[in-house]
């Protein structure tokens, strides 16, 4: 829908910092002191940080949900009291 077709995609393996490209069986290896490799590592690490933070948010919401949410007459305060007690 956004018109983002045919974008180049790569994968950066974490342990050996190898760059994998679609349609190529051998990875590309940049020198460990390469500024390009450092940029790719920072992009990867930021993507992981963002994904982990979002996952934690989803898990927090899931933990806060309860079967008590579907019980008529049970307020948020009562629900919290019951969950703390039991």
BELDA-V217548 format. One line per field, one symbol per residue. ss: DSSP state (H for helix, E for strand, C for the rest). psi: psi as a letter, one per 40 degrees, with the letter a starting at -180 (. if undefined). burial: + if it has 9 or more other C-alpha atoms within 8 Angstrom, else -. A space follows every 50 residues. Layout:
ss=???
psi=???
burial=???
This chain:
ss=CCCCCCCCCEEECCCCCEEEECCCCCCEECCCCCHHHHHHHHHHHHHHHH HHHHHHHHHHHHHHCCHHHHCCCCCHHHHHHHHHHC
psi=defgifhhhihhhddefihhihehdhihhiidehdddddddddddddddd dddddddddddddeiidddehiehidddddddddd.
burial=-----------++----++++-----+---------++-++--+------ ------------------+----+----+-------
